[in-house]
Amino acid sequence: MISFFGLKGEANREKLANTFNTPTSWGDYCAEVSLTNCTSEDNVAKRSPSDESEAASYFGKDLYTGYFRQLEKNNCTIHPETCNGHFVNGLCTWTTYGESQMHWNDIALQSDGPLEPNSGYTWFHMLEIWDAANATQSDVMMWWWSPDVYKEAFAGTPAEFQRVTFPSPSNECIRYRHTNLDEPHRCSIDPEIRIGEGIGSCDYQPFSVVKLLSKGLQTMVESEEDELLRSPSFQLLKAIQIPTSTMNALFADWKEIDDGEYGPREAVCRLVYDNLDSLERHIPYGFPRTVIETENFGETRTVALITCSIALVCVMTTAVLTMKWRTSMILKLAHVDILLWVISGATLVVIGAFATAIKISNATCILSKWFTVLGYVIELIPIIIKVGTINKLVREAQRLRPMDINPKHLDSILICTILLATVYLTLCTILDPMKMMQVPIINPANDFEVIIGVKCSSSSHIFNLTDYMIQGLILVIATVLTFQSRDVFAEFNEGQGLTLMVYSHFVFLVLRIIVNRLAATDTISSSTFQNVSSILQSLDIIFAISFYFGQKFMTIRSGLRTVGTPNQSSRTLRNGRATCGGPELNNIERIEEGDPSFESLQRQKKAAKLIGSLYLPVDSYGDISISAVSELSR
């Protein structure tokens, strides 16, 4: 009976009718079979059904064992030409071709369930019928599917499912029978429409087990932006092929465990354990990986901290010396307030480098960006404003034209520049803030290790590129102005120190860009890149401060120029214009008021006092230097 050859034809009609009886519901048993209508207990029903659900059931554990009987229409003695056995069919909406297969293969089996139009049964009632058949040791012919956990529950028992084969499926047979898309035909009240054409009565087409992979799993795996940190689980599951026999074994274990919600998980764990060698062949190369998270520690960080500390000490020392020698003519001509702006900007740059060297976090990344950009702006813009003003003053003087300089106008230029930089940084922080980012790379010495470093970065590289462009633009302007100041009086010309300062800034800017590109191509680790960037910023400030302030401090220290308040005895105006402390002025008191030279000497004395109050530098002969003349003319 496991082949349609042993089922088909008139010769097997009576055999099928006597073998496969009709299942009887609990309510029908009590109403039609039980002699007492289930008012008293018998070997089939312990009691009558308590509600409609129990009345419609075909099995009730410890209450109703089920009952199979031969109806009158199935009696071949009474109806020798139309009798048939019972076949448990599913719903017409399911993928079942049982009615068509029985009809066109001339098998005397027919479903007699309560559901119209194909007299099928619900899934729950089909389970009850099989349990009843097992309890009463009755034979059942039923439509079912594989693999399935319920089917595997009876594997190896007398109630084990035995598959019945039908004619081999062909492309033509499959094309002509009704599919799920033909539901109006399969569920038609007309039996001729439901059974379709005879060519479509072949067996079910075998197909590979379909894997259903959760979309949520794929989304969760792909949510990790960096591919090196993605789990290989989705890729592994796509590669694994599970044969039907393995699925059957899995379902059998599941039913055996019967541990509620944890049963399926335990069954899968057993399957993996028993087939670990086979499953490992599907693991993508490079897995399982060891993820090593590296903090921002190491030799480069120590060097960064030391360099930042040296830079900070250098800036602070420069600030102290500037305040100490602020009355010297060299610093006066360089404008002490501008020097303090330069020192303030350099301090901000060093603090920005210090922040990421100490610890890389979202806060320190934002702090470093703000201090670095503002620091370079505050350091260089005041120098640019001063040099540009002096250059313009010299050009106007060469053309013998007067020039009015408004200090408030120069201050407003500096303040507006700082405000623009602040607005730019605010937009960066709002639209694409700098934050700590993990950067994984494969360990060059071990393909199964992923080293995770951290660095400060933003989602887009546009703002990072803009930072470099801003500093580069400022340096280009400073370079042009420095070149134009080559003809300025030596006392006002800062060409050598300023040139070296701008050149060092250019060199370190290029080095920072190179290091940034090396980090983008994973040539150096992210943590090393961050520390090297801090080192370069600190060295940049050390060299810039040394070049710009070093020459001034060395000149003051070596005494190449006499600075401070000169002795009255050595202060003179040559060519007979005025002297201060000489005999000419000391003898003014002896000249009579009526003397014609009295008024001239009085004017010379007032001029000498005015010159003395300016503290102008003089040379070894007592002559006022060119810077003093320029100061006096201003």
C-alpha positions in Angstrom: 0.0 0.0 0.0 3.0 2.4 -0.2 2.6 2.6 -4.0 -0.3 3.6 -6.1 0.2 0.3 -8.0 -1.1 -1.6 -4.9 -4.0 0.8 -4.5 -5.4 1.4 -8.0 -8.2 -0.5 -9.8 -11.4 -2.3 -8.9 -9.5 -5.3 -7.5 -8.3 -3.1 -4.6 -11.6 -1.3 -3.9 -12.9 -3.6 -1.2 -9.5 -3.9 0.4 -9.3 -0.1 0.7 -12.8 0.2 2.0 -12.2 -2.4 4.7 -8.7 -1.1 5.7 -9.3 2.7 5.9 -12.4 3.4 7.9 -13.9 6.8 8.6 -12.8 8.6 11.8 -15.7 9.5 14.1 -15.9 12.7 16.1 -16.5 12.5 19.9 -20.0 14.0 19.5 -20.9 11.6 16.6 -19.7 8.6 18.6 -21.9 9.5 21.6 -24.9 10.2 19.4 -24.6 7.4 16.8 -22.4 4.7 18.3 -22.4 4.6 22.1 -25.3 2.6 23.5 -25.6 4.9 26.5 -24.9 8.1 24.6 -21.8 8.4 26.7 -23.8 8.9 29.9 -21.6 6.1 31.3 -18.0 5.4 30.8 -16.8 2.8 28.2 -13.5 1.9 26.7 -13.7 4.7 24.1 -15.2 7.7 25.9 -15.0 8.5 29.6 -17.8 11.0 29.4 -19.8 13.0 26.9 -18.3 16.1 25.4 -18.7 19.3 27.5 -18.8 21.8 24.6 -18.9 22.1 20.9 -15.2 22.0 20.6 -14.9 18.7 22.3 -17.9 17.3 20.3 -16.0 18.2 17.0 -12.7 16.7 18.2 -11.5 13.2 17.1 -9.2 12.6 20.1 -9.1 13.6 23.7 -6.2 12.4 25.8 -7.5 10.2 28.6 -11.1 11.1 27.7 -11.7 10.0 24.2 -9.5 7.4 22.4 -11.1 8.0 19.0 -13.2 5.7 16.9 -13.0 4.5 13.3 -16.0 2.9 11.6 -17.2 1.8 8.2 -20.2 3.9 7.1 -22.9 2.4 5.0 -21.7 4.0 1.9 -18.3 2.4 2.4 -19.8 -1.1 2.7 -18.8 -3.0 -0.5 -21.5 -5.6 0.2 -24.2 -3.0 0.0 -22.5 -0.8 -2.6 -20.0 -3.0 -4.4 -19.4 -0.5 -7.3 -19.2 2.7 -5.3 -17.8 1.8 -2.0 -14.4 3.3 -1.0 -12.1 3.7 1.8 -11.5 6.9 3.8 -8.8 9.4 2.9 -8.0 12.3 5.3 -7.5 15.4 3.0 -6.5 18.9 4.0 -8.1 22.2 3.2 -8.6 23.1 -0.5 -6.4 26.2 -0.1 -3.4 24.0 0.8 -1.0 22.5 -1.6 -2.8 19.2 -1.8 -3.7 17.3 -5.0 -5.2 14.3 -3.1 -8.7 14.5 -4.6 -7.3 14.6 -8.2 -4.7 11.9 -7.5 -7.2 9.5 -6.1 -9.7 10.1 -8.9 -7.4 9.9 -11.9 -5.3 7.0 -10.6 -8.5 5.0 -10.0 -7.9 4.7 -6.2 -11.0 4.0 -4.2 -10.3 6.5 -1.4 -12.3 9.6 -0.6 -12.2 12.3 2.0 -15.3 12.7 4.2 -14.4 15.6 6.5 -16.6 18.4 7.7 -15.1 21.2 5.6 -16.6 22.1 2.2 -16.2 21.9 -0.7 -13.6 19.1 -0.8 -14.7 17.5 2.5 -11.3 18.2 4.1 -10.1 18.6 7.7 -8.4 21.3 9.6 -4.8 20.9 10.6 -5.7 20.4 14.3 -8.3 17.7 13.4 -5.7 15.9 11.2 -3.4 15.7 14.2 -6.2 14.3 16.4 -7.1 11.7 13.8 -3.5 10.4 13.7 -3.3 10.3 17.5 -6.6 8.4 17.5 -5.3 6.0 14.9 -2.2 5.4 17.0 -4.3 4.9 20.2 -6.7 2.5 18.5 -4.1 0.8 16.2 -6.2 1.8 13.1 -5.0 2.4 9.6 -5.2 5.9 8.2 -4.4 7.3 4.7 -3.7 11.0 5.2 -2.1 13.9 3.3 0.9 15.4 5.1 4.2 17.1 4.3 7.8 16.7 5.1 10.0 17.8 6.9 7.8 18.4 9.9 8.3 18.1 13.6 5.0 16.2 14.2 5.8 13.6 11.6 9.2 13.0 13.1 7.6 12.4 16.5 6.4 9.0 15.4 9.7 8.0 13.6 10.8 4.5 14.7 7.4 3.6 16.1 4.6 1.4 14.7 2.8 4.6 13.9 5.6 6.0 11.8 4.5 7.8 8.6 5.0 5.8 5.4 5.1 7.8 2.2 2.9 6.6 -0.6 4.3 7.2 -4.1 2.3 8.2 -7.1 3.3 8.5 -10.8 6.6 10.4 -11.2 6.1 14.1 -11.7 7.0 15.7 -15.1 7.0 19.2 -16.3 3.9 18.6 -18.3 2.0 17.2 -15.3 3.1 20.1 -13.1 2.0 22.6 -15.7 -1.5 21.2 -16.0 -2.5 20.8 -12.4 -3.9 23.5 -10.2 -1.6 25.5 -8.0 -2.1 27.9 -5.1 -2.8 30.6 -7.7 -5.8 28.6 -9.0 -7.6 28.7 -5.7 -11.1 29.4 -7.3 -10.6 26.2 -9.2 -9.3 24.1 -6.4 -12.1 25.3 -4.0 -14.9 25.1 -6.6 -18.1 23.4 -5.5 -18.0 21.5 -8.8 -15.9 18.4 -8.3 -15.0 18.2 -12.0 -13.4 21.6 -11.8 -11.5 20.7 -8.6 -10.0 17.5 -9.9 -8.9 19.2 -13.1 -7.3 17.2 -15.9 -5.9 13.6 -15.6 -2.5 14.7 -16.8 -2.0 16.6 -13.6 -2.4 13.7 -11.2 1.2 12.8 -10.8 3.2 12.8 -7.5 4.6 15.9 -5.7 7.7 17.4 -7.2 10.7 17.0 -5.0 12.6 20.2 -4.1 15.4 21.3 -1.9 14.6 22.5 1.6 14.1 26.2 1.4 16.0 28.3 4.0 14.0 31.1 5.5 16.5 33.7 6.8 15.3 36.5 9.0 15.4 40.0 7.4 16.1 41.3 10.9 19.2 39.2 11.1 20.5 40.6 7.8 19.7 44.2 8.9 21.4 43.7 12.2 24.5 42.3 10.6 24.7 45.0 8.0 24.1 47.8 10.5 27.7 47.5 11.4 29.3 50.0 8.9 32.8 48.6 9.0 32.9 45.3 7.2 35.7 43.9 9.4 33.5 44.1 12.4 30.4 42.4 10.8 29.3 39.0 12.1 29.7 36.2 9.5 26.5 34.6 10.7 24.3 35.7 7.7 27.0 34.7 5.2 27.4 31.4 7.0 23.7 30.6 7.0 23.4 31.4 3.3 26.2 28.9 2.6 24.9 26.0 4.7 22.9 23.4 2.9 20.7 21.2 5.2 19.4 18.0 3.6 15.9 16.7 4.3 17.3 13.8 6.4 19.1 16.3 8.7 15.9 18.4 9.0 14.0 15.2 9.9 16.5 14.4 12.6 16.3 18.0 13.9 12.6 17.8 14.2 12.8 14.4 15.9 15.2 15.8 18.5 12.9 18.7 19.0 9.9 16.5 19.7 11.9 14.3 22.0 13.1 17.2 24.1 9.7 18.7 24.4 11.0 21.5 26.6 8.5 24.2 25.7 10.0 27.3 24.2 13.6 26.1 24.7 13.1 22.8 22.8 13.9 24.1 19.3 17.0 25.9 20.6 18.3 22.8 22.3 17.6 20.7 19.2 19.6 23.1 17.0 22.5 23.1 19.5 22.6 19.3 19.4 22.5 19.4 15.6 25.4 21.9 15.5 27.4 19.8 18.0 26.9 16.6 16.1 27.8 18.1 12.8 30.4 20.6 13.8 33.1 19.4 11.4 30.8 19.7 8.5 29.6 23.1 9.5 33.1 24.5 10.0 33.8 24.0 6.3 31.3 26.7 5.5 32.8 29.3 7.9 34.2 32.2 5.8 38.0 32.6 5.7 39.3 34.7 8.5 36.8 33.6 11.0 36.4 33.2 13.9 38.2 36.4 14.5 39.8 37.7 17.7 39.0 41.4 18.1 41.6 43.3 20.0 40.6 46.8 21.2 43.6 49.0 21.7 43.4 52.0 24.0 45.4 55.1 23.1 48.5 54.0 24.9 52.0 53.2 23.8 55.2 54.8 22.9 53.7 57.3 20.5 51.3 58.5 23.1 54.1 59.0 25.6 56.1 61.0 23.0 53.0 63.0 22.2 52.5 63.9 25.8 56.1 64.9 26.3 56.1 67.0 23.1 52.9 68.7 24.1 54.4 69.5 27.6 57.5 71.0 26.0 55.4 73.1 23.7 53.3 74.3 26.5 56.4 75.2 28.6 57.8 77.0 25.5 54.7 79.1 25.1 54.4 79.9 28.7 58.1 80.9 28.9 57.6 83.1 25.8 54.7 84.8 27.5 56.7 85.5 30.7 59.7 86.9 28.8 57.4 89.1 26.7 55.8 90.6 29.7 59.2 91.0 31.4 60.7 92.9 28.4 57.6 94.6 27.2 59.2 98.0 27.7 62.0 97.2 25.4 62.0 99.1 22.1 62.2 95.9 20.1 59.0 94.5 21.6 57.4 98.0 21.5 58.0 98.2 17.8 56.6 94.7 17.4 53.5 95.7 19.4 53.2 93.8 22.7 49.5 93.4 22.3 49.9 91.6 19.0 52.6 89.4 20.5 50.2 88.4 23.3 47.6 87.5 20.6 50.2 85.3 18.9 51.0 83.6 22.2 47.3 83.1 23.0 46.7 81.4 19.6 49.8 79.2 20.1 48.5 78.2 23.5 45.2 77.1 22.1 46.9 74.9 19.4 49.0 73.2 22.1 45.9 72.6 24.3 44.1 71.1 21.2 47.0 68.7 20.7 47.2 67.9 24.4 43.4 67.0 24.5 43.6 64.1 22.1 47.0 62.9 23.4 45.6 62.5 26.9 42.4 60.7 25.9 40.4 60.2 22.7 36.7 60.8 23.3 33.8 62.7 21.7 34.5 65.7 23.9 38.2 65.8 23.4 37.8 65.4 19.6 35.5 68.4 19.4 37.7 70.4 21.8 40.8 69.6 19.7 39.2 70.8 16.5 37.9 74.1 18.0 41.2 74.9 19.7 43.3 74.0 16.7 41.4 76.0 14.2 40.9 79.0 16.5 44.5 78.8 17.6 46.0 79.1 14.2 43.6 81.9 13.3 44.4 83.9 16.5 48.1 83.3 16.1 48.5 84.3 12.5 45.8 86.9 11.7 47.2 89.6 14.1 50.6 89.3 12.5 49.0 89.5 9.0 47.1 92.6 10.0 50.2 94.3 11.5 52.5 93.5 8.5 49.8 94.5 6.0 49.3 97.8 7.8 53.1 98.5 7.9 53.5 97.7 4.2 50.7 100.0 3.3 52.2 102.7 5.5 55.6 102.4 3.8 54.0 102.6 0.4 52.1 105.7 1.2 55.3 107.3 2.8 57.3 106.5 -0.4 54.6 108.4 -2.3 54.8 111.3 0.2 51.2 110.9 1.0 49.8 111.1 4.6 48.0 108.0 6.0 45.6 107.8 8.9 45.6 104.6 10.9 42.5 103.8 13.0 43.4 101.2 15.6 39.7 100.4 16.1 39.4 99.4 12.4 42.3 97.0 12.8 40.8 95.5 16.0 37.5 95.0 14.2 39.2 93.1 11.4 40.7 90.7 14.0 37.4 90.3 15.9 35.4 89.6 12.6 37.9 87.0 11.6 37.6 85.2 14.9 33.8 85.4 14.7 33.9 83.9 11.2 36.0 81.0 12.5 33.6 80.5 15.4 30.6 80.4 13.1 32.4 77.8 10.9 33.3 75.7 13.9 29.7 75.9 15.2 28.3 74.7 11.8 30.8 71.8 11.8 29.8 70.8 15.3 26.1 70.9 14.4 26.2 69.3 11.0 29.1 66.8 11.2 30.8 66.9 14.6 34.2 65.4 15.3 33.8 62.2 17.3 35.7 59.2 18.4 35.5 56.5 15.8 36.7 52.9 15.9 38.9 51.9 13.0 39.5 48.2 12.7 42.3 46.7 10.6 43.4 43.1 10.0 46.6 42.3 11.9 49.3 42.0 9.2 50.8 39.1 11.2 47.6 37.2 11.7 44.6 37.2 9.3 42.3 36.0 12.2 42.9 39.1 14.4 41.2 42.5 14.0 42.9 45.4 15.8 40.5 48.2 16.7 42.1 51.6 17.1 40.4 54.9 17.8 40.8 58.3 16.2 38.9 61.6 15.9 37.0 61.9 12.7 33.8 63.1 11.2 31.4 61.3 8.9 32.4 63.4 5.9 36.0 64.5 5.1 34.8 67.9 3.7 35.2 69.7 7.0 38.6 68.1 7.7 39.8 69.3 4.3 38.4 72.7 4.9 40.4 73.0 8.2 43.6 72.4 6.2 42.5 74.9 3.5 41.8 77.6 6.1 45.3 77.3 7.6 46.9 77.0 4.1 45.1 80.2 2.9 46.3 82.1 6.0 49.8 81.0 5.4 49.7 82.0 1.7 48.5 85.5 2.7 51.3 85.7 5.3 53.9 84.7 2.8 52.8 87.4 0.3 52.8 90.1 3.0 56.2 89.0 4.3 57.7 89.2 0.8 56.2 92.7 0.3 57.7 93.9 3.6 61.3 93.4 2.4 61.7 97.2 1.8 60.4 98.2 5.2 62.7 99.9 7.7 64.8 97.3 9.5 63.4 98.2 12.8 59.9 97.4 11.6 60.9 94.5 9.3 60.2 91.1 10.8 61.0 89.4 7.5 63.5 86.8 8.7 61.7 85.6 11.8 58.3 85.8 10.1 59.6 84.0 7.0 60.9 81.1 9.1 57.7 81.0 11.1 55.5 80.8 8.0 57.8 78.3 6.4 57.7 76.0 9.4 53.9 76.2 9.5 53.9 75.2 5.8 56.2 72.2 6.4 54.2 70.9 9.4 50.9 71.4 7.6 52.1 69.3 4.7 53.3 66.6 7.2 49.9 66.5 8.9 48.2 66.1 5.5 50.6 63.2 4.6 50.0 61.5 7.9 46.2 61.9 7.4 46.4 60.2 4.0 48.6 57.4 5.5 45.9 56.8 8.1 43.1 56.8 5.5 44.9 54.0 3.6 45.6 52.0 6.8 49.3 52.4 6.4 49.5 53.4 10.0 47.0 52.6 12.8 44.4 55.2 13.8 45.8 55.6 17.3 49.3 56.2 16.0 47.9 58.7 13.5 46.2 60.6 16.3 49.4 60.7 18.5 51.6 61.7 15.5 49.1 64.5 14.7 49.5 65.8 18.3 53.3 65.6 18.0 53.3 67.5 14.7 51.1 70.3 16.1 53.3 70.7 19.2 56.5 70.8 17.1 54.8 73.2 14.8 54.2 75.6 17.7 57.7 75.1 19.2 59.4 76.0 15.9 57.1 78.9 15.1 57.5 80.5 18.5 61.2 79.9 18.4 61.6 81.5 15.0 59.3 84.5 15.7 60.3 85.3 19.2 63.8 83.8 19.5 65.5 86.5 17.4 63.8 89.3 19.4 64.8 87.8 22.7 68.4 87.1 21.6 68.8 90.7 20.5 67.4 92.0 23.7 69.6 89.6 25.7 72.8 90.2 23.9 72.5 94.0 24.1 73.1 94.6 20.4 70.8 97.6 20.9 70.5 99.8 23.9 67.0 99.4 25.3 65.2 101.2 28.1 65.7 104.8 29.4 69.0 106.2 28.2 71.2 108.4 30.4 70.5 112.1 30.0 74.2 112.7 29.5 74.3 110.5 26.4 71.0 111.7 24.8 71.6 114.4 22.2 70.2 115.7 19.0 73.1 116.2 16.5 73.8 119.0 14.1 73.3 121.6 16.8 69.5 121.0 17.0 69.2 120.1 20.6 71.1 118.4 23.4 70.0 116.9 26.6 72.3 117.0 29.6 75.1 118.8 27.7 76.5 122.1 28.6 74.4 123.9 26.0 71.1 123.1 27.8 72.6 123.3 31.3 73.6 126.8 30.6 70.1 128.0 29.6 69.6 129.3 33.1 72.5 131.8 32.7 71.2 133.4 29.5 69.4 136.6 30.1 65.7 136.8 29.2 66.3 139.6 26.8 68.9 137.6 24.9 67.8 136.9 21.3 68.7 133.2 21.7 66.6 132.9 24.8 63.4 131.9 23.0 65.3 129.4 20.7 67.0 127.7 23.6 63.6 127.4 25.4 62.1 125.6 22.4 65.2 123.3 22.2 64.7 122.5 25.9 61.0 121.7 25.4 61.9 119.5 22.4 64.6 117.7 24.5 62.1 117.0 27.2 59.6 115.6 24.7 62.2 113.4 23.1 63.3 112.2 26.6 59.8 111.2 27.4 59.6 109.0 24.3 62.5 106.8 25.5 63.8 106.5 22.0 66.8 104.3 21.3 70.1 106.0 20.4 73.3 104.7 18.9 76.8 104.9 20.5 77.2 108.5 19.4 74.0 109.6 21.0 72.2 109.9 17.7 68.5 108.9 17.6 68.1 105.8 15.5 65.8 105.7 12.5 63.1 104.0 14.5 63.0 106.9 16.8 62.7 109.3 14.0 59.8 107.3 12.6 58.2 107.2 16.0 58.7 111.0 16.3 57.3 111.7 12.9 54.3 109.6 13.7 
